Amino acid sequence: MLELDLGGRIKAVRATYSDIATVLDLPRLEREIVELEEQAAAPGLWDDPEAAQKVTSGLSQRKSRVAKLRGVENRLDDLEVLIELALEADDEASAEEARAELAAIETLVGDLEVQTMLSGEYDERAAVVTIRSGAGGDDATDFAEMLLRMYLRWAEQHGYPTKVLDTSYAEGAGIKSATFEIDAPYAFGTVSVEAGTHRLARISPFGSADKRQTSFAGVEVIPLLEEATEVEIPETDIRVDVFRSSGPGGQSVNTTDSAVRITHIPTGIVISMQNEKSQIQNRAAAMRLLQTRLLLLQQEEEAAKKKELAGSITASWGDQIRSYFLYGQQLVKDLRTGHESSRPDAVFDGDLDGFIAAGIRWRSLNK
């Protein structure tokens, strides 16, 4: 006689799904879809490409979210029918299919639940990620390039558009730094848990003594503000330098002085941009990113002042958030959440969802 007691798990998934639908306000999302569809159908929409992009992006984002929510509901209904048929026919193959489907639904609901935790002021925006090599010589610059590939692969696997804005190559292996954009809804809220110091421990491929080498790289994540008009930057506060794009080669590389470096003199913040083809485009993109950094710096200073006035001192793990061990035990471990993987090759190939989800949950619990 076939045993297939999945009722308790299905009940728990339905309860979690109901909470998620309430938090995400499914009826509101469906109303907004109707409104955005009307705007998208309006004649002359693309007369203003920037406004049109906001409409189409917002519509796509909401449709995707509603489709996932409705899809869970439909799959749960179909699952219960499948279980009923499996029990009536005493069919183990159908029972195994039901178990696998329930596990897949539980994973999907878990992902949706994590999304409900992205409620910060800038969480829904695109993200700008900067990776910088730290201590460790060639190993550190190589590690920085490994992290760059890791995040680009993660974004690719999710279908998130990316754009590398600037890369500074090291004289030896790897990169000194790289800045790239992830243009997807809630990219900042999702990827911001990756910000901090990452540590790599391995037998160095650059040394001859087969000694273990520890190296570091820093990851910075900021939201992309489409119009950072809150921060005014006087021309007297900036120095603009132009130079030729650098890189490993290719068309339009090292041919014109199109790359731009803007230095904000009062703070020392330096923004380099060489992705666009023209100097004007690179300057506009660099100014927007500078405005974003200054706005965030202003907010950080205000938050620090409030904390100082409150007399609050909170112990923390510090900046180091994750260690990657590529010798002996072969392990990647997050020092905040305890989440780990024994498949570092898969992690470096973009398998980051478990680490990111655990980070978002940890952040939500430690606010």
PyMOL commands that set and color helices and strands:
alter all, ss='L'
color gray80, all
select helices_A, chain A and resi 7-24+26-40+45-47+49-89+92-115+137-157+187-194+235-237+279-310+344-348+353-365
alter helices_A, ss='H'
color red, helices_A
select strands_A, chain A and resi 127-133+162-169+175-182+196-203+212-223+238-243+259-264+269-273+320-325+331-334+340-341
alter strands_A, ss='S'
color yellow, strands_A
deselect
rebuild
show_as cartoon
